[in-house]
Amino acid sequence: MTPATPVASSCPCYPRDSVAGPRTCRPHRSATPPGAERPPVPPVTTSQRSRRTITTHDHTYRQEDRVSQRYRIRWTKEGRTRYISARDLTSVWERALRRADLPIAYSEGFTPHAKVSFPDALPVSYGSTGEYAELTFAAPITPERDIARLSSSLPDGMDILTYLKVPDGAPKLARMLRATLWELIWPPVDATELTELLHRRSDELMASDAAEVIRHRPDGDRTIDVRPAMLAIAASTHPTAGGDARTVLRAVLRNDGPTVRPTDLHAALTRGDIAEPALNRRVAQGEHVPEGLREALSGTVDPLVLDVDAEAA
């Protein structure tokens, strides 16, 4: 019997001395017959790209006519929305923007994302009346109408408080948020004694040169000095709607440098005799002033010590 003559394979994935005939794996198969030239792929021209459009509730824009606009907003995160993680926050805003039918801009690439950025993620279960975001729109909007519609499209507990159109050449939003006003709230149990204790501990902490606390992490404990981040601390007692009093501790902390959270502040104040607060809330972000904190967008001053009459009302 005459042995079979080796035939060169047409695919580099198979050995060249294969005797089974010219074989080709799936990635190297081609509908073009051997020896034939493939037709060239025409490039996508600028005129073809400009045919893409975006449609909103009241107008249709061509890509070549789009003029991007950026808006910075301050919004709240309270109630059940406190348990929305930072990873899920972007998808929540994307759904709200679609419900409001606003022309939000998207990034390029195979997986485009809405151009919505958040400068500082809030830990889960923390409340906030001082969250910030920057939105980039692909077409002009009417802010008085459209921002209100966006706010009504957000879940309960998330409301837009104020907004600001970003002018050309404006500094980054993170540079405007130099400090944060935090609020730690305890339930109405022995509020007067707790307020006096926090007042003494706050004075001692601000007079010290260092305040080291141990931060427990999955990869091991870590010791950090929280004193450089503390700009001002004040404790006060405020009545509730039921007539009882509660203790409120307000602190202005730096945003630059190592991140210091209310849990670190509580660890620096307690010696095992102060319970954890019932609620940690981020009130506002901006620039530290002697009275408290100057809010970044509106310029209003949030006081370090709350007005008792205003709080009771």
C-alpha atoms as one frame of an Amber mdcrd trajectory, in Angstrom:
protein
   0.000   0.000   0.000   1.356   3.360  -1.026   1.727   5.684   1.969  -0.186
   8.927   1.920   1.672  11.991   0.794   1.840  14.745   3.444  -0.159  17.801
   2.486   0.714  21.259   3.808  -1.931  22.660   6.109  -3.635  25.951   5.225
  -3.827  27.010   8.891  -0.914  27.825  11.192  -2.796  26.168  14.061  -2.191
  22.685  12.526   1.203  21.002  11.807   2.552  21.473   8.303   3.124  17.713
   7.785  -0.505  16.839   8.342  -1.711  13.916   6.193  -5.408  14.570   6.706
  -5.530  17.235   4.033  -5.622  21.030   4.293  -7.498  21.848   7.458  -8.428
  25.282   8.841  -9.599  26.200  12.334 -12.632  28.415  12.782 -10.775  31.723
  13.475  -8.760  31.322  10.231 -11.661  30.391   7.971 -12.682  32.844   5.300
 -15.546  33.056   2.854 -13.135  34.465   0.249 -11.815  31.737  -2.113  -8.074
  31.085  -2.020  -6.187  33.457  -4.271  -8.999  36.021  -4.433  -8.485  39.499
  -3.049 -10.801  40.745  -0.353 -12.715  43.947  -1.122 -11.367  46.955   0.786
 -13.394  48.231   3.751 -14.419  51.846   3.170 -13.479  54.196   6.034 -16.150
  55.983   8.017 -16.182  59.614   6.949 -16.981  62.657   9.014 -20.235  63.173
   7.138 -21.339  59.660   8.095 -20.554  60.255  11.748 -22.507  63.488  11.746
 -25.671  61.644  10.764 -26.015  60.295  14.303 -28.702  62.157  16.216 -30.048
  62.445  19.731 -33.742  62.943  20.398 -35.350  64.458  23.506 -38.943  65.275
  24.389 -38.957  68.559  22.461 -36.129  68.509  19.902 -33.816  66.348  17.806
 -30.119  67.270  17.637 -27.522  66.189  15.139 -24.146  65.310  16.569 -22.475
  68.109  14.612 -24.890  70.621  16.204 -24.383  69.489  19.795 -22.936  71.942
  22.264 -21.987  70.289  25.545 -22.951  71.959  28.809 -21.766  71.086  32.295
 -23.776  71.589  35.471 -22.765  71.041  39.063 -25.523  70.165  41.481 -25.926
  69.665  45.200 -28.318  66.920  46.215 -29.469  64.919  49.241 -29.153  61.230
  50.088 -31.456  60.378  52.951 -34.002  57.767  53.953 -33.703  54.401  52.243
 -31.340  55.825  49.622 -28.639  55.867  52.315 -28.163  52.177  51.557 -27.419
  52.667  47.843 -23.764  51.848  47.308 -21.387  54.041  45.348 -21.192  51.337
  42.667 -24.969  51.423  42.064 -25.260  55.200  42.272 -24.349  55.846  38.634
 -27.026  53.474  37.336 -29.622  55.175  39.557 -28.765  58.538  38.019 -28.756
  57.123  34.482 -32.285  55.778  34.947 -33.439  59.118  36.370 -31.930  60.982
  33.411 -33.734  58.667  30.986 -37.041  59.146  32.813 -36.541  62.909  32.718
 -35.694  62.643  28.988 -32.594  64.825  29.254 -29.798  64.810  26.627 -27.006
  63.542  28.856 -23.669  63.060  27.091 -22.079  59.621  26.877 -18.486  58.509
  26.703 -17.016  56.962  23.557 -16.119  53.313  23.069 -17.885  49.949  23.067
 -19.454  50.456  26.514 -20.503  54.124  26.692 -21.447  55.524  30.079 -23.332
  58.656  31.005 -21.025  61.537  31.883 -22.030  61.811  35.534 -19.219  62.140
  38.074 -19.219  62.179  41.867 -16.163  63.686  43.589 -16.403  61.810  46.900
 -18.213  58.553  47.600 -20.397  58.436  50.708 -20.175  55.335  52.928 -23.252
  53.129  52.972 -25.829  54.035  55.700 -24.551  57.635  55.953 -27.084  60.392
  55.351 -26.235  63.569  53.468 -27.598  66.960  52.533 -24.283  67.860  50.886
 -23.727  65.457  47.998 -22.336  66.857  44.742 -22.267  65.722  41.130 -21.219
  67.068  37.752 -23.420  66.364  34.728 -22.357  66.883  31.106 -25.214  67.353
  28.625 -24.849  66.813  24.881 -27.320  69.605  24.059 -28.489  72.827  25.715
 -31.101  72.474  28.452 -33.446  74.840  30.271 -32.165  74.448  33.845 -35.181
  75.887  35.653 -37.435  73.308  34.014 -35.149  70.374  33.308 -33.307  70.256
  36.639 -36.674  70.267  38.436 -37.855  67.393  36.231 -34.657  65.482  36.986
 -35.138  65.992  40.720 -38.679  64.608  40.545 -37.370  61.548  38.638 -34.940
  60.592  41.415 -35.938  58.137  44.184 -37.475  59.395  47.425 -34.723  60.785
  49.634 -32.665  62.095  46.718 -33.513  65.720  45.898 -31.553  68.399  44.045
 -31.068  71.449  46.277 -29.141  73.799  44.008 -27.226  73.838  40.735 -24.594
  75.893  38.952 -23.635  76.030  35.281 -19.910  75.460  34.890 -18.189  78.264
  32.948 -15.259  77.613  30.639 -11.965  77.378  32.470 -13.560  76.730  35.862
 -11.477  74.742  38.380 -12.309  71.125  39.016 -15.144  70.408  41.400 -12.864
  68.547  43.806 -10.797  71.729  44.301 -13.911  73.590  45.456 -14.714  70.936
  48.071 -11.820  71.560  50.428 -13.630  70.686  53.657 -16.720  68.798  54.841
 -19.163  69.648  57.619 -20.163  66.401  59.358 -22.975  65.901  61.846 -23.114
  63.117  64.438 -26.513  62.690  66.111 -27.219  60.711  69.298 -30.702  59.648
  70.466 -32.359  61.636  73.293 -30.838  59.704  76.220 -28.974  61.736  78.881
 -28.408  64.412  76.259 -27.200  67.097  78.667 -24.512  64.933  80.248 -23.395
  63.603  76.881 -23.165  67.108  75.419 -20.997  68.296  78.319 -18.744  65.239
  77.967 -18.354  65.754  74.215 -17.636  69.442  74.770 -14.742  68.620  77.157
 -13.349  65.905  74.902 -13.571  68.181  71.862 -11.590  70.918  73.597  -8.935
  68.395  74.632  -8.759  67.001  71.112  -8.371  70.392  69.455  -5.674  71.367
  71.970  -3.638  68.222  71.324  -0.906  67.858  68.716  -1.877  64.346  67.614
  -4.801  61.968  67.921  -4.084  58.437  66.805  -6.887  55.955  66.263  -6.869
  52.353  65.089  -8.794  51.689  61.902  -9.800  48.044  61.496  -9.440  46.760
  57.946  -9.798  43.313  56.338  -6.097  43.330  55.458  -5.033  44.295  58.974
  -5.344  47.117  61.493  -3.910  50.509  60.670  -3.073  53.429  62.966  -3.756
  56.928  61.632  -3.432  60.429  63.057  -6.781  62.224  62.644  -5.789  65.504
  64.317  -4.421  67.270  61.167  -7.786  66.809  59.427  -9.830  68.451  62.197
 -10.579  72.142  61.716 -13.411  72.731  64.194 -15.665  70.712  66.539 -18.710
  71.766  68.575 -21.331  69.825  70.557 -24.802  71.119  71.426 -28.191  69.965
  72.682 -31.345  70.381  70.611 -34.992  69.564  71.307 -36.877  67.070  69.167
 -40.464  67.153  67.959 -41.505  65.005  70.942 -40.032  67.455  73.440 -36.953
  65.377  74.325 -33.426  66.640  73.784 -30.790  65.105  71.563 -27.046  65.632
  71.264 -25.597  66.910  67.992 -21.869  67.086  67.306 -20.746  69.084  64.274
 -17.207  68.897  62.930 -15.417  70.475  59.960 -12.846  68.076  58.500 -10.358
  68.542  55.696 -10.914  66.726  52.414  -7.261  66.783  51.377  -4.870  64.283
  52.863  -5.917  60.987  54.458  -9.681  60.540  54.534 -11.148  60.936  58.025
 -14.724  59.792  58.613 -17.118  60.338  61.548 -16.241  56.854  62.808 -12.633
  57.998  63.208 -13.793  61.143  64.993 -15.911  59.078  67.377 -12.941  56.790
  68.075 -10.793  59.825  68.915 -13.387  61.212  71.342 -14.506  58.085  73.156
 -12.741  56.175  75.898 -15.290  53.426  75.992 -17.900  55.672  77.593 -19.557
  57.214  74.509 -21.951  55.119  72.472 -21.894  55.225  68.696 -24.144  57.917
  67.182 -27.500  56.893  65.742 -26.834  58.797  62.505 -23.819  60.180  60.674
 -24.685  62.891  58.155 -22.680  64.945  55.694 -24.209  68.428  55.860 -22.259
  70.360  53.206 -18.898  70.700  51.491 -16.912  73.787  50.619 -14.415  75.993
  52.434 -13.851  76.335  56.168 -14.651  79.726  57.703 -14.662  80.794  61.386
 -18.466  80.497  61.559 -18.500  76.995  60.091 -18.390  76.086  56.403 -19.048
  78.133  53.271 -20.996  75.950  50.841 -19.291  75.493  47.453 -22.123  76.270
  45.018 -24.442  78.744  46.782 -21.837  80.483  48.961 -24.078  80.320  52.039
 -22.515  79.587  55.425 -23.590  76.510  57.382 -22.925  77.274  61.074 -20.817
  75.042  63.269 -23.302  75.482  66.143 -26.961  75.143  65.193 -29.534  77.707
  66.231 -31.692  76.045  68.887 -34.819  78.003  67.924 -34.394  77.208  64.230
 -33.774  73.536  65.006 -36.869  73.314  67.193 -38.996  74.901  64.477
